[in-house]
């Protein structure tokens, strides 16, 4: 029986960060992907690289504008 093709590990789900306007993906030379919170640049209350998945965040802003949480 042939084995199913393996997909590369995508990492943990980002939770709220996945749809946040302040999220930036950072890749290192080994191919690892990290979620950088751009709010951390101006507000020390936000971690630079938050532990994922993020399920609550006072600074969440939906990507694409809007500025309101549904």
N, CA, C and O atoms as a GROMACS GRO file, in nm:
protein
  280
    1UNK      N    1   0.085  -0.117   0.000
    1UNK     CA    2   0.000   0.000   0.000
    1UNK      C    3   0.090   0.124   0.000
    1UNK      O    4   0.177   0.136   0.086
    2UNK      N    5   0.071   0.217  -0.095
    2UNK     CA    6   0.156   0.337  -0.100
    2UNK      C    7   0.122   0.433   0.014
    2UNK      O    8   0.007   0.444   0.057
    3UNK      N    9   0.224   0.499   0.060
    3UNK     CA   10   0.205   0.598   0.167
    3UNK      C   11   0.153   0.728   0.108
    3UNK      O   12   0.187   0.766  -0.004
    4UNK      N   13   0.071   0.796   0.186
    4UNK     CA   14   0.021   0.927   0.144
    4UNK      C   15   0.137   1.026   0.144
    4UNK      O   16   0.223   1.020   0.232
    5UNK      N   17   0.140   1.117   0.048
    5UNK     CA   18   0.247   1.217   0.048
    5UNK      C   19   0.242   1.302   0.174
    5UNK      O   20   0.134   1.341   0.219
    6UNK      N   21   0.357   1.330   0.228
    6UNK     CA   22   0.362   1.410   0.350
    6UNK      C   23   0.365   1.557   0.316
    6UNK      O   24   0.437   1.602   0.227
    7UNK      N   25   0.284   1.631   0.390
    7UNK     CA   26   0.284   1.776   0.375
    7UNK      C   27   0.383   1.833   0.475
    7UNK      O   28   0.399   1.779   0.584
    8UNK      N   29   0.449   1.942   0.439
    8UNK     CA   30   0.541   2.004   0.534
    8UNK      C   31   0.465   2.054   0.657
    8UNK      O   32   0.350   2.096   0.646
    9UNK      N   33   0.530   2.048   0.771
    9UNK     CA   34   0.468   2.094   0.896
    9UNK      C   35   0.441   2.244   0.886
    9UNK      O   36   0.532   2.322   0.859
   10UNK      N   37   0.316   2.282   0.907
   10UNK     CA   38   0.277   2.423   0.894
   10UNK      C   39   0.291   2.498   1.025
   10UNK      O   40   0.273   2.620   1.027
   11UNK      N   41   0.321   2.431   1.134
   11UNK     CA   42   0.333   2.499   1.263
   11UNK      C   43   0.199   2.511   1.330
   11UNK      O   44   0.097   2.470   1.275
   12UNK      N   45   0.198   2.567   1.449
   12UNK     CA   46   0.072   2.580   1.521
   12UNK      C   47  -0.018   2.684   1.457
   12UNK      O   48   0.031   2.777   1.393
   13UNK      N   49  -0.149   2.671   1.472
   13UNK     CA   50  -0.238   2.773   1.418
   13UNK      C   51  -0.214   2.905   1.491
   13UNK      O   52  -0.188   2.906   1.611
   14UNK      N   53  -0.224   3.014   1.420
   14UNK     CA   54  -0.193   3.144   1.478
   14UNK      C   55  -0.309   3.205   1.556
   14UNK      O   56  -0.290   3.305   1.624
   15UNK      N   57  -0.428   3.145   1.548
   15UNK     CA   58  -0.542   3.200   1.619
   15UNK      C   59  -0.578   3.338   1.566
   15UNK      O   60  -0.587   3.357   1.445
   16UNK      N   61  -0.600   3.433   1.655
   16UNK     CA   62  -0.636   3.569   1.614
   16UNK      C   63  -0.530   3.633   1.526
   16UNK      O   64  -0.562   3.711   1.436
   17UNK      N   65  -0.405   3.601   1.550
   17UNK     CA   66  -0.296   3.662   1.473
   17UNK      C   67  -0.311   3.638   1.323
   17UNK      O   68  -0.271   3.722   1.242
   18UNK      N   69  -0.368   3.524   1.285
   18UNK     CA   70  -0.380   3.491   1.143
   18UNK      C   71  -0.459   3.596   1.066
   18UNK      O   72  -0.435   3.617   0.948
   19UNK      N   73  -0.554   3.661   1.132
   19UNK     CA   74  -0.636   3.762   1.065
   19UNK      C   75  -0.612   3.903   1.114
   19UNK      O   76  -0.697   3.990   1.095
   20UNK      N   77  -0.498   3.927   1.177
   20UNK     CA   78  -0.470   4.059   1.236
   20UNK      C   79  -0.385   4.146   1.144
   20UNK      O   80  -0.293   4.098   1.078
   21UNK      N   81  -0.418   4.273   1.140
   21UNK     CA   82  -0.345   4.369   1.058
   21UNK      C   83  -0.203   4.392   1.110
   21UNK      O   84  -0.118   4.441   1.036
   22UNK      N   85  -0.176   4.359   1.236
   22UNK     CA   86  -0.045   4.385   1.296
   22UNK      C   87   0.049   4.266   1.288
   22UNK      O   88   0.160   4.271   1.340
   23UNK      N   89   0.006   4.160   1.222
   23UNK     CA   90   0.087   4.039   1.210
   23UNK      C   91   0.181   4.050   1.090
   23UNK      O   92   0.145   4.099   0.984
   24UNK      N   93   0.304   4.002   1.112
   24UNK     CA   94   0.400   3.990   1.002
   24UNK      C   95   0.468   3.855   1.014
   24UNK      O   96   0.513   3.818   1.122
   25UNK      N   97   0.475   3.782   0.904
   25UNK     CA   98   0.545   3.654   0.904
   25UNK      C   99   0.694   3.679   0.886
   25UNK      O  100   0.736   3.755   0.799
   26UNK      N  101   0.773   3.612   0.968
   26UNK     CA  102   0.919   3.624   0.960
   26UNK      C  103   0.973   3.483   0.937
   26UNK      O  104   0.943   3.391   1.013
   27UNK      N  105   1.054   3.468   0.833
   27UNK     CA  106   1.116   3.338   0.803
   27UNK      C  107   1.266   3.348   0.830
   27UNK      O  108   1.330   3.449   0.800
   28UNK      N  109   1.320   3.240   0.887
   28UNK     CA  110   1.465   3.240   0.906
   28UNK      C  111   1.531   3.160   0.793
   28UNK      O  112   1.462   3.107   0.706
   29UNK      N  113   1.662   3.152   0.795
   29UNK     CA  114   1.735   3.086   0.687
   29UNK      C  115   1.711   2.936   0.682
   29UNK      O  116   1.739   2.872   0.581
   30UNK      N  117   1.660   2.879   0.790
   30UNK     CA  118   1.631   2.735   0.793
   30UNK      C  119   1.490   2.703   0.747
   30UNK      O  120   1.453   2.586   0.738
   31UNK      N  121   1.410   2.806   0.718
   31UNK     CA  122   1.274   2.784   0.670
   31UNK      C  123   1.167   2.790   0.776
   31UNK      O  124   1.049   2.774   0.746
   32UNK      N  125   1.206   2.813   0.901
   32UNK     CA  126   1.105   2.826   1.008
   32UNK      C  127   1.029   2.956   0.990
   32UNK      O  128   1.084   3.056   0.944
   33UNK      N  129   0.902   2.955   1.028
   33UNK     CA  130   0.817   3.073   1.015
   33UNK      C  131   0.770   3.115   1.154
   33UNK      O  132   0.724   3.033   1.233
   34UNK      N  133   0.783   3.244   1.182
   34UNK     CA  134   0.743   3.300   1.311
   34UNK      C  135   0.642   3.412   1.287
   34UNK      O  136   0.644   3.476   1.182
   35UNK      N  137   0.554   3.434   1.384
   35UNK     CA  138   0.456   3.541   1.376
   35UNK      C  139   0.504   3.657   1.462
   35UNK      O  140   0.513   3.646   1.585
   36UNK      N  141   0.533   3.768   1.397
   36UNK     CA  142   0.579   3.889   1.465
   36UNK      C  143   0.461   3.983   1.485
   36UNK      O  144   0.386   4.010   1.391
   37UNK      N  145   0.444   4.034   1.607
   37UNK     CA  146   0.340   4.132   1.635
   37UNK      C  147   0.400   4.272   1.620
   37UNK      O  148   0.485   4.312   1.699
   38UNK      N  149   0.355   4.344   1.517
   38UNK     CA  150   0.407   4.479   1.492
   38UNK      C  151   0.370   4.578   1.603
   38UNK      O  152   0.437   4.680   1.620
   39UNK      N  153   0.264   4.549   1.680
   39UNK     CA  154   0.229   4.636   1.792
   39UNK      C  155   0.339   4.639   1.897
   39UNK      O  156   0.352   4.737   1.971
   40UNK      N  157   0.418   4.533   1.904
   40UNK     CA  158   0.525   4.526   2.003
   40UNK      C  159   0.631   4.634   1.982
   40UNK      O  160   0.707   4.664   2.074
   41UNK      N  161   0.638   4.691   1.864
   41UNK     CA  162   0.736   4.797   1.836
   41UNK      C  163   0.706   4.926   1.911
   41UNK      O  164   0.797   5.001   1.947
   42UNK      N  165   0.577   4.952   1.936
   42UNK     CA  166   0.538   5.078   2.000
   42UNK      C  167   0.476   5.059   2.138
   42UNK      O  168   0.464   5.156   2.214
   43UNK      N  169   0.437   4.936   2.171
   43UNK     CA  170   0.372   4.910   2.300
   43UNK      C  171   0.432   4.786   2.364
   43UNK      O  172   0.413   4.675   2.314
   44UNK      N  173   0.505   4.802   2.474
   44UNK     CA  174   0.571   4.688   2.538
   44UNK      C  175   0.475   4.585   2.599
   44UNK      O  176   0.518   4.478   2.642
   45UNK      N  177   0.346   4.617   2.604
   45UNK     CA  178   0.248   4.522   2.657
   45UNK      C  179   0.227   4.404   2.563
   45UNK      O  180   0.174   4.300   2.603
   46UNK      N  181   0.267   4.420   2.437
   46UNK     CA  182   0.250   4.313   2.338
   46UNK      C  183   0.382   4.243   2.315
   46UNK      O  184   0.484   4.308   2.290
   47UNK      N  185   0.383   4.110   2.323
   47UNK     CA  186   0.508   4.036   2.300
   47UNK      C  187   0.546   4.041   2.152
   47UNK      O  188   0.459   4.038   2.065
   48UNK      N  189   0.675   4.048   2.124
   48UNK     CA  190   0.723   4.052   1.986
   48UNK      C  191   0.678   3.926   1.911
   48UNK      O  192   0.625   3.934   1.800
   49UNK      N  193   0.702   3.810   1.972
   49UNK     CA  194   0.662   3.682   1.913
   49UNK      C  195   0.568   3.612   2.012
   49UNK      O  196   0.615   3.538   2.099
   50UNK      N  197   0.436   3.634   2.001
   50UNK     CA  198   0.343   3.578   2.098
   50UNK      C  199   0.335   3.426   2.089
   50UNK      O  200   0.346   3.369   1.980
   51UNK      N  201   0.314   3.360   2.203
   51UNK     CA  202   0.293   3.215   2.198
   51UNK      C  203   0.161   3.186   2.125
   51UNK      O  204   0.059   3.249   2.152
   52UNK      N  205   0.166   3.092   2.034
   52UNK     CA  206   0.048   3.059   1.954
   52UNK      C  207  -0.022   2.935   2.006
   52UNK      O  208   0.043   2.848   2.063
   53UNK      N  209  -0.151   2.925   1.987
   53UNK     CA  210  -0.241   3.020   1.922
   53UNK      C  211  -0.284   3.131   2.017
   53UNK      O  212  -0.302   3.108   2.137
   54UNK      N  213  -0.302   3.249   1.963
   54UNK     CA  214  -0.352   3.362   2.042
   54UNK      C  215  -0.504   3.355   2.036
   54UNK      O  216  -0.564   3.357   1.928
   55UNK      N  217  -0.568   3.347   2.154
   55UNK     CA  218  -0.715   3.338   2.157
   55UNK      C  219  -0.781   3.465   2.209
   55UNK      O  220  -0.902   3.484   2.194
   56UNK      N  221  -0.700   3.553   2.270
   56UNK     CA  222  -0.750   3.683   2.318
   56UNK      C  223  -0.642   3.786   2.298
   56UNK      O  224  -0.525   3.761   2.331
   57UNK      N  225  -0.679   3.902   2.244
   57UNK     CA  226  -0.582   4.010   2.228
   57UNK      C  227  -0.655   4.143   2.221
   57UNK      O  228  -0.738   4.163   2.133
   58UNK      N  229  -0.625   4.232   2.313
   58UNK     CA  230  -0.689   4.363   2.316
   58UNK      C  231  -0.649   4.448   2.197
   58UNK      O  232  -0.720   4.542   2.161
   59UNK      N  233  -0.535   4.417   2.134
   59UNK     CA  234  -0.487   4.496   2.022
   59UNK      C  235  -0.525   4.441   1.886
   59UNK      O  236  -0.479   4.492   1.783
   60UNK      N  237  -0.609   4.337   1.883
   60UNK     CA  238  -0.647   4.277   1.756
   60UNK      C  239  -0.721   4.377   1.668
   60UNK      O  240  -0.817   4.440   1.710
   61UNK      N  241  -0.673   4.390   1.544
   61UNK     CA  242  -0.739   4.471   1.441
   61UNK      C  243  -0.752   4.382   1.319
   61UNK      O  244  -0.652   4.331   1.269
   62UNK      N  245  -0.873   4.364   1.268
   62UNK     CA  246  -0.889   4.276   1.152
   62UNK      C  247  -0.805   4.325   1.034
   62UNK      O  248  -0.801   4.445   1.006
   63UNK      N  249  -0.738   4.233   0.967
   63UNK     CA  250  -0.660   4.267   0.849
   63UNK      C  251  -0.753   4.320   0.741
   63UNK      O  252  -0.868   4.276   0.729
   64UNK      N  253  -0.703   4.413   0.664
   64UNK     CA  254  -0.786   4.470   0.558
   64UNK      C  255  -0.863   4.593   0.601
   64UNK      O  256  -0.950   4.641   0.529
   65UNK      N  257  -0.831   4.645   0.721
   65UNK     CA  258  -0.898   4.767   0.768
   65UNK      C  259  -1.020   4.736   0.851
   65UNK      O  260  -1.029   4.630   0.914
   66UNK      N  261  -1.111   4.826   0.851
   66UNK     CA  262  -1.234   4.806   0.929
   66UNK      C  263  -1.218   4.858   1.070
   66UNK      O  264  -1.297   4.940   1.116
   67UNK      N  265  -1.115   4.811   1.140
   67UNK     CA  266  -1.087   4.858   1.274
   67UNK      C  267  -1.182   4.811   1.381
   67UNK      O  268  -1.164   4.842   1.498
   68UNK      N  269  -1.286   4.734   1.341
   68UNK     CA  270  -1.382   4.687   1.440
   68UNK      C  271  -1.378   4.535   1.446
   68UNK      O  272  -1.359   4.468   1.344
   69UNK      N  273  -1.395   4.482   1.564
   69UNK     CA  274  -1.401   4.337   1.582
   69UNK      C  275  -1.545   4.294   1.569
   69UNK      O  276  -1.634   4.353   1.632
   70UNK      N  277  -1.571   4.194   1.488
   70UNK     CA  278  -1.708   4.147   1.467
   70UNK      C  279  -1.758   4.068   1.586
   70UNK      O  280  -1.872   4.021   1.585
   0.00000   0.00000   0.00000
